[in-house]
């Protein structure tokens, strides 16, 4: 059984990927410092899969511990999620974001090279596109990240591109996510942000269970169907399936490869609220607020390259996203606590 290192594997997307790796016949090994995740996730993964993941708690910047892990295990490939990810926080604390995200990535890549582990799937972000010139957004669109979080993702992409040029034995997949939502259908694992959610659907869901009073809708005068911002939301199960497909792709395709991971369909804020109300049977109060600086009107993917090269496409519709997200939140109203 091939061993796959999953950095940040106790987090939202990481935990779902670990489950998918088991289902695909791999042995996942988790490294997570638990700065934005909970150790109980390991128990929940075991409940779902019947197998307890190998788990190490340390920061990727600790190169000595990382080196020992690679000596202990025969790692076939790495899926790299670990890092800080809140856009607003990155604007307030840029040095912390660059230090954590860039130093962690460089530490990982150095140790991988030392142990001749040259296959990597990197969790990048559609935020590297910034305010898109046109939609849908292809992988060839101009890159204009607008905040330290997005710039850290772009910098790591550049690190990996340079690495693949200098060392042709490397095979890397850069997956640019759009907006992951929903949860595992068991209701056992899902998104549990520390503090107020940074993303729309977790905020809506917390209003649905009474943790928050209302949803703030920032801007109702965009050039969209109803005046609110439009985004590409993708079910986390579809997202993690892209990682499994990417692992298979880079096994036979050296170099650095970029793929969008989105549905190619955009939904507005008000459409998301209405769809959640249908799935949950709960009325979601909201208030219109002024636009936030840096927000864009419309952003959704052109996922055609992923379909062609990875043989991947999203299968879950908006109703399934809402149904699975509500199941998670209603069965875990306080998250993992």
VEXDREN-2710 file (C-alpha; in Angstrom, 1 decimal):
% VEXDREN-2710
k/r/px/py/pz
1/UNK/0.0/0.0/0.0
2/UNK/1.5/3.3/-1.1
3/UNK/2.0/5.9/1.7
4/UNK/0.9/9.4/1.0
5/UNK/1.9/12.2/3.3
6/UNK/-0.9/14.7/3.9
7/UNK/0.2/18.0/5.5
8/UNK/-2.6/19.7/7.3
9/UNK/-4.5/16.4/7.1
10/UNK/-6.6/17.1/10.2
11/UNK/-8.1/20.3/8.6
12/UNK/-11.3/20.6/6.6
13/UNK/-10.1/19.6/3.1
14/UNK/-7.3/17.5/4.4
15/UNK/-9.5/15.3/6.5
16/UNK/-11.9/14.6/3.6
17/UNK/-8.8/13.8/1.4
18/UNK/-7.5/11.3/4.0
19/UNK/-10.9/9.5/3.8
20/UNK/-10.7/9.5/0.0
21/UNK/-7.2/8.2/0.1
22/UNK/-8.2/5.2/2.2
23/UNK/-11.1/4.5/-0.2
24/UNK/-8.6/4.6/-3.1
25/UNK/-6.3/2.1/-1.5
26/UNK/-3.6/4.4/-0.1
27/UNK/-2.1/4.6/3.4
28/UNK/-2.3/8.3/4.4
29/UNK/0.0/9.7/7.0
30/UNK/-1.0/13.0/8.6
31/UNK/1.2/15.9/9.7
32/UNK/-0.7/18.8/11.4
33/UNK/0.2/21.3/14.1
34/UNK/-3.5/21.6/15.0
35/UNK/-3.3/25.4/14.9
36/UNK/-6.6/25.5/12.9
37/UNK/-7.9/21.9/13.4
38/UNK/-8.8/19.5/16.2
39/UNK/-7.3/16.2/17.2
40/UNK/-10.8/14.6/17.5
41/UNK/-10.8/14.7/13.6
42/UNK/-8.5/11.6/13.8
43/UNK/-11.2/9.7/15.7
44/UNK/-13.9/10.8/13.2
45/UNK/-11.8/9.6/10.3
46/UNK/-11.4/6.2/12.0
47/UNK/-15.2/6.1/12.5
48/UNK/-15.8/6.6/8.8
49/UNK/-13.0/4.4/7.4
50/UNK/-12.5/1.8/10.1
51/UNK/-8.8/2.6/10.0
52/UNK/-6.8/5.0/12.3
53/UNK/-4.5/7.3/10.4
54/UNK/-0.8/7.6/11.3
55/UNK/-0.7/11.1/12.9
56/UNK/2.2/13.3/13.8
57/UNK/1.7/16.7/15.5
58/UNK/4.3/19.2/14.6
59/UNK/4.9/22.2/12.4
60/UNK/6.4/21.7/8.9
61/UNK/9.0/24.3/9.7
62/UNK/10.6/21.8/12.1
63/UNK/12.8/20.2/9.5
64/UNK/14.4/17.7/11.9
65/UNK/11.1/16.1/12.8
66/UNK/10.0/16.1/9.1
67/UNK/13.3/14.4/8.2
68/UNK/12.7/11.7/10.9
69/UNK/9.2/11.1/9.5
70/UNK/10.6/10.5/6.0
71/UNK/13.3/8.1/7.4
72/UNK/10.5/6.2/9.2
73/UNK/8.2/5.9/6.3
74/UNK/8.5/5.2/2.6
75/UNK/6.6/8.2/1.3
76/UNK/5.5/7.8/-2.3
77/UNK/3.9/11.3/-2.7
78/UNK/2.8/14.3/-0.7
79/UNK/-0.4/16.3/-0.7
80/UNK/0.3/19.7/0.8
81/UNK/-2.5/21.6/2.5
82/UNK/-0.8/23.0/5.6
83/UNK/-0.8/26.7/5.9
84/UNK/-2.7/29.8/7.1
85/UNK/-5.7/30.7/4.9
86/UNK/-7.7/33.7/6.1
87/UNK/-7.6/36.5/3.6
88/UNK/-8.5/39.3/6.1
89/UNK/-6.1/38.0/8.7
90/UNK/-3.3/37.9/6.1
91/UNK/-3.8/41.6/5.4
92/UNK/-3.5/42.3/9.1
93/UNK/-0.6/39.9/9.7
94/UNK/1.4/39.6/6.5
95/UNK/4.7/38.7/8.0
96/UNK/3.1/35.8/9.9
97/UNK/1.5/34.5/6.7
98/UNK/4.6/34.7/4.7
99/UNK/6.7/33.1/7.4
100/UNK/4.3/30.2/8.0
101/UNK/3.2/29.5/4.5
102/UNK/6.5/30.0/2.7
103/UNK/8.9/28.6/5.3
104/UNK/6.7/25.6/5.8
105/UNK/6.6/24.9/2.1
106/UNK/10.4/25.3/1.6
107/UNK/11.1/23.1/4.6
108/UNK/8.8/20.4/3.1
109/UNK/10.4/20.6/-0.4
110/UNK/13.9/20.4/1.0
111/UNK/13.2/17.3/3.0
112/UNK/11.3/15.7/0.0
113/UNK/14.3/16.3/-2.2
114/UNK/16.7/14.9/0.4
115/UNK/14.6/11.7/0.4
116/UNK/14.1/11.5/-3.3
117/UNK/10.3/12.0/-3.0
118/UNK/9.5/14.0/-6.1
119/UNK/5.7/13.8/-6.5
120/UNK/3.5/16.5/-5.0
121/UNK/0.0/17.8/-5.2
122/UNK/-0.2/21.4/-3.9
123/UNK/-3.3/23.1/-2.5
124/UNK/-3.3/26.4/-4.3
125/UNK/-6.2/28.8/-4.8
126/UNK/-8.2/30.7/-7.4
127/UNK/-7.4/33.8/-5.4
128/UNK/-4.1/34.0/-7.4
129/UNK/-6.3/35.3/-10.3
130/UNK/-7.4/38.3/-8.3
131/UNK/-10.1/40.4/-10.0
132/UNK/-10.6/38.3/-13.2
133/UNK/-10.3/40.0/-16.6
134/UNK/-13.1/37.7/-17.9
135/UNK/-15.1/34.7/-16.8
136/UNK/-15.0/31.7/-16.8
137/UNK/-11.4/31.8/-15.7
138/UNK/-8.9/29.5/-17.5
139/UNK/-5.5/28.5/-16.1
140/UNK/-3.9/30.9/-18.6
141/UNK/-5.6/33.9/-17.1
142/UNK/-3.4/36.8/-15.8
143/UNK/-2.3/36.3/-12.2
144/UNK/-2.9/39.3/-9.9
145/UNK/-3.2/38.2/-6.3
146/UNK/-4.5/41.1/-4.1
147/UNK/-3.6/40.0/-0.6
148/UNK/-0.8/38.3/1.3
149/UNK/-2.6/34.9/1.5
150/UNK/-3.1/34.8/-2.3
151/UNK/0.5/36.1/-2.9
152/UNK/1.9/33.3/-0.6
153/UNK/0.0/30.7/-2.8
154/UNK/1.4/32.3/-5.9
155/UNK/5.0/32.4/-4.5
156/UNK/4.8/28.7/-3.7
157/UNK/3.6/28.0/-7.2
158/UNK/6.6/29.8/-8.5
159/UNK/8.9/27.9/-6.2
160/UNK/7.6/24.6/-7.6
161/UNK/7.7/25.8/-11.2
162/UNK/11.4/26.7/-10.8
163/UNK/12.1/23.4/-9.0
164/UNK/10.6/21.4/-11.9
165/UNK/12.7/23.3/-14.4
166/UNK/15.9/22.7/-12.4
167/UNK/15.1/19.1/-11.5
168/UNK/13.1/17.3/-14.2
169/UNK/12.5/14.3/-11.9
170/UNK/9.9/16.3/-10.1
171/UNK/6.2/15.9/-10.9
172/UNK/3.9/18.5/-9.4
173/UNK/0.2/19.3/-9.6
174/UNK/-1.0/22.8/-8.7
175/UNK/-4.7/22.6/-8.0
176/UNK/-6.3/26.1/-7.9
177/UNK/-9.5/25.7/-5.8
178/UNK/-12.5/27.9/-6.1
179/UNK/-14.9/27.8/-3.1
180/UNK/-15.0/24.5/-1.2
181/UNK/-18.3/23.8/0.7
182/UNK/-20.3/21.0/2.2
183/UNK/-19.1/18.0/4.2
184/UNK/-18.9/14.2/4.3
185/UNK/-22.3/12.6/4.0
186/UNK/-21.8/10.8/7.3
187/UNK/-22.0/14.2/9.1
188/UNK/-18.9/13.2/11.1
189/UNK/-16.4/15.6/9.5
190/UNK/-16.9/19.1/8.1
191/UNK/-15.7/22.7/8.2
192/UNK/-15.2/24.0/11.8
193/UNK/-13.5/27.4/11.6
194/UNK/-11.9/29.1/14.6
195/UNK/-13.8/32.3/15.3
196/UNK/-16.2/33.9/12.8
197/UNK/-16.2/32.1/9.5
198/UNK/-14.3/33.7/6.6
199/UNK/-16.4/32.0/4.0
200/UNK/-20.1/32.4/3.1
201/UNK/-21.6/29.0/3.6
202/UNK/-20.2/28.2/7.0
203/UNK/-21.5/31.6/8.1
204/UNK/-25.0/30.9/6.7
205/UNK/-25.0/27.5/8.5
206/UNK/-24.0/29.0/11.8
207/UNK/-26.9/31.4/11.5
208/UNK/-29.1/28.4/10.7
209/UNK/-28.2/26.7/14.0
210/UNK/-28.5/29.9/16.0
211/UNK/-24.8/30.6/16.7
212/UNK/-25.1/33.9/14.8
213/UNK/-27.9/36.4/14.4
214/UNK/-27.8/37.2/10.7
215/UNK/-25.7/37.0/7.5
216/UNK/-24.1/40.3/6.3
217/UNK/-24.4/40.6/2.5
218/UNK/-21.6/42.9/1.3
219/UNK/-22.9/44.8/-1.7
220/UNK/-26.2/44.6/-3.6
221/UNK/-25.2/46.8/-6.6
222/UNK/-22.9/44.5/-8.6
223/UNK/-23.5/43.8/-12.2
224/UNK/-25.0/40.3/-11.5
225/UNK/-28.4/38.7/-11.6
226/UNK/-29.5/40.1/-8.2
227/UNK/-26.8/42.6/-7.4
228/UNK/-24.8/40.3/-5.1
229/UNK/-21.4/38.7/-5.7
230/UNK/-21.3/35.5/-7.7
231/UNK/-18.8/32.7/-6.9
232/UNK/-18.1/29.1/-8.0
233/UNK/-18.9/26.7/-5.1
234/UNK/-17.6/23.2/-5.2
235/UNK/-18.5/20.2/-3.0
236/UNK/-15.6/19.1/-0.9
237/UNK/-16.0/15.5/-2.1
238/UNK/-15.6/16.6/-5.7
239/UNK/-12.6/18.7/-4.6
240/UNK/-10.8/15.8/-2.9
241/UNK/-11.6/13.5/-5.9
242/UNK/-9.5/15.9/-8.0
243/UNK/-6.5/15.2/-5.6
244/UNK/-6.9/11.5/-6.2
245/UNK/-7.0/12.1/-10.0
246/UNK/-4.0/14.4/-9.7
247/UNK/-1.9/11.8/-7.9
248/UNK/-2.6/9.4/-10.8
249/UNK/-1.8/12.0/-13.4
250/UNK/1.6/13.1/-12.0
251/UNK/2.7/9.5/-11.7
252/UNK/3.3/9.5/-15.4
253/UNK/3.6/13.2/-16.2
254/UNK/6.8/14.9/-15.0
255/UNK/6.9/18.7/-14.7
256/UNK/4.6/21.3/-13.1
257/UNK/0.9/21.1/-14.1
258/UNK/-1.8/23.6/-13.2
259/UNK/-5.5/22.8/-13.0
260/UNK/-8.6/24.7/-11.9
261/UNK/-10.9/22.9/-9.5
262/UNK/-14.4/24.3/-9.8
263/UNK/-17.8/23.6/-11.3
264/UNK/-17.8/26.3/-13.9
265/UNK/-21.1/27.6/-12.5
266/UNK/-21.5/30.7/-10.4
267/UNK/-24.1/31.4/-7.7
268/UNK/-24.9/34.7/-6.0
269/UNK/-25.0/35.3/-2.3
270/UNK/-28.8/35.5/-2.3
271/UNK/-29.0/32.3/-4.3
272/UNK/-26.9/30.5/-1.7
273/UNK/-29.0/31.8/1.1
274/UNK/-32.2/30.7/-0.7
275/UNK/-30.8/27.2/-1.5
276/UNK/-29.7/26.7/2.1
277/UNK/-33.2/27.7/3.4
278/UNK/-34.7/25.0/1.1
279/UNK/-32.2/22.3/2.3
280/UNK/-32.5/23.2/6.0
281/UNK/-36.1/24.4/6.3
282/UNK/-34.7/27.3/8.4
283/UNK/-35.2/30.9/7.5
284/UNK/-31.9/32.8/7.2
285/UNK/-32.1/36.5/8.1
286/UNK/-29.6/38.7/6.3
287/UNK/-28.7/42.4/6.2
288/UNK/-27.4/44.4/3.2
289/UNK/-24.1/46.1/3.9
290/UNK/-21.8/48.2/1.7
291/UNK/-19.2/46.6/-0.5
292/UNK/-16.0/45.3/1.0
293/UNK/-12.7/46.6/-0.5
294/UNK/-11.2/44.0/-2.8
295/UNK/-14.4/42.0/-3.5
296/UNK/-15.1/41.3/-7.1
297/UNK/-18.5/40.9/-8.8
298/UNK/-18.2/37.5/-10.5
299/UNK/-15.6/34.7/-10.3
300/UNK/-16.1/31.2/-11.6
301/UNK/-13.8/28.6/-13.2
302/UNK/-13.2/27.2/-16.6
303/UNK/-12.6/23.6/-15.5
304/UNK/-12.3/22.1/-19.0
305/UNK/-8.6/21.4/-18.7
306/UNK/-9.2/19.3/-15.6
307/UNK/-11.8/17.3/-17.4
308/UNK/-9.5/16.7/-20.4
309/UNK/-6.2/16.0/-18.5
310/UNK/-7.3/14.6/-15.1
311/UNK/-10.5/12.9/-16.3
312/UNK/-12.2/14.9/-13.5
313/UNK/-15.3/17.0/-13.2
314/UNK/-17.6/18.0/-10.4
315/UNK/-20.6/15.7/-9.9
316/UNK/-22.5/17.3/-6.9
317/UNK/-25.1/20.0/-7.5
318/UNK/-26.0/22.9/-5.3
319/UNK/-28.8/21.0/-3.6
320/UNK/-26.3/18.3/-2.5
321/UNK/-23.8/20.9/-1.3
322/UNK/-26.5/22.4/0.9
323/UNK/-27.9/19.1/2.1
324/UNK/-24.5/17.8/3.2
325/UNK/-23.4/21.1/4.8
326/UNK/-26.6/21.3/6.8
327/UNK/-26.3/17.7/8.0
328/UNK/-22.8/18.4/9.3
329/UNK/-23.7/21.7/11.0
330/UNK/-27.1/20.5/12.4
331/UNK/-25.5/17.4/13.9
332/UNK/-22.5/19.4/15.2
333/UNK/-23.9/22.8/16.0
334/UNK/-20.8/23.8/18.0
335/UNK/-18.4/22.1/15.6
336/UNK/-16.0/19.5/17.0
337/UNK/-16.4/20.8/20.6
END
